[in-house]
Amino acid sequence: MKPIYLDHSATTPVHSEVLEAMLPYYGDLCGNPSSIHSFGQEAKKAIEEARDKVALLIGADPSEIVFTSGGTEADNFAIIGVACAYEEKRNHIITSSIEHHAVLNTCKYLEKEEGFKVTYLPVDRNGLVDPDDVKRAITAKTVIISIMHANNEIGTIEPIEEIGTVARANGILFHTDAVQTVGKIPVDVHRLNVDLLSISGHKIYGPKGIGALYIRRGTRITPILHGGHHERKFRAGTENVPGIVGLGRACEIASRDLASQMDHMKNLRDRLQAGITQRIGQTRVNGHPSQRLPNILNVSFEFIEGEPIIFNLDMKGIAASAGSACTSGSIESSHVLKALGIPPNVARGSVRFSLGSENTDEEVDYTADVLVEIVERLRDISPLPDEKKLKKQCVITFFEIPDALRAERVLKGKALKFTLTSVPTQISRPSCCGVALLFDCEDKEELTAFLREQGVEIEAIHQLKGDNKLPRRKKRKFWPFGS
């Protein structure tokens, strides 16, 4: 079976029609849209046609669309731009504890560097923000409310319309990060009662490096980039014409195919969820059971960590993730799952599957089959729930990935418990590749002797303990599976 991509919330492949629309603007139609000659005017016309298509998808007027370099810039522009416009009178921001880091870190920047006060609202066990909590958090100094439309890790859809009503009633600007919802579910800026809304091209089968911010007509906002008078003085810098054209075409396709794609992805998500939860015990589906995106499934597998699951899925040709791609590699459990009140040992066993238009029933069935085998094998070697085994875990690191793959191959006939995994952060170093072999230390002598007999080159052997502290890594612990 060909490789299976189940990480569409991280990024999507560029649609063939999008790529076809973009290519001329890398060649013959190369004009700068600020130029008055025909090449420039052709580029300017293409930008305005794309603006129309983006606006149509979200029910906005084209004059309310400002192109950006992506969702992160759109979030920064919305929050910092409004904060700067009102900073002499208001310095309070309301957001949620489960926002994407593009919002959270922007708020933290304003908090630390500019003296703003930020309220981080809690969520319930399904990830929902309570509109009444928003209302109670409002003060005379509140300048903007920023709550995501749907969460990128668990897919929970927030009550944006109700929160927008609260914001309007109190005369406060309301921003929503709709990066995960635009093109996945119907989005209408007027129905949602929002003043600002962020979009990202590469989440909807468009190119990377392009996004947009909806700014309701009359909204007071200060540009955060300075230079020329591009984008009606909202965003300086020569426009990314191919990217803008690609985003426009992606939005046009999303408008055309939205209903059928919603049904397709929901059916696949539910099929995968059933294939996992009905065959693998001690699992938990994270997020709201019904008020969620049709394409995201977040599952926690108890007694094991998500990273080895993802690594072993990848070895089988299946791409999934442990959460936001922007924070992958972090040894901390998800801030989103933590906010839901999920214990750290369960949260660290979470895997996000995000489906796309090209996925099939056969692919999700195969994924479920592979997961059954992977989870069983990882739980068999996991030190949890028997904490006495925590001192008995060992890891072999290798110089090259082929050495690790060969080790797995030659060990398959041996009656030993082992699995390939990624190298733990605490023992990673330039001399070793990113793949390691995890096994019970009681088998160390037999296993390493056998590998050397087979000519497998070993970089190092590490014993992992509950308080495995390594040089220059103060107060760091490595727990191979849970905590």
Secondary structure, 3 states (H helix, E strand, C coil): CCCEECECCCCCCCCHHHHHHHHHHHCCCCCCCCCCCHHHHHHHHHHHHHHHHHHHHHCCCHHHEEEECCHHHHHHHHHHHHHHHHCCCCCEEEEECCCCHHHHHHHHHHHHHHCCEEEEECCCCCCCCCHHHHHHHCCCCEEEEECCCECCCCCEECCHHHHHHHHHHCCCEEEEECCCCECCECCCHHHHCCCEEEEEHHHCCCCCCCEEEEECCCCCCCCCCCCCCCHHHCCCCCCCHHHHHHHHHHHHHHHHHHHHHHHHHHHHHHHHHHHHHCCCCCEEEECCCCCECCCEEEEEECCCCHHHHHHHHHHCCEECECCCHHHCCCCCCCHHHHHCCCCHHHHCCEEEEECCCCCCHHHHHHHHHHHHHHHHHHHHHCCCCCHHHHHHEEEEECCCHHHHHHHHHHHCCCCCCEEEEECCHHHCCCCCCCEEEEEEHHHHHHHHHHHHHCCCCCCEEEEECCCCCECCECCCCCCCCCC
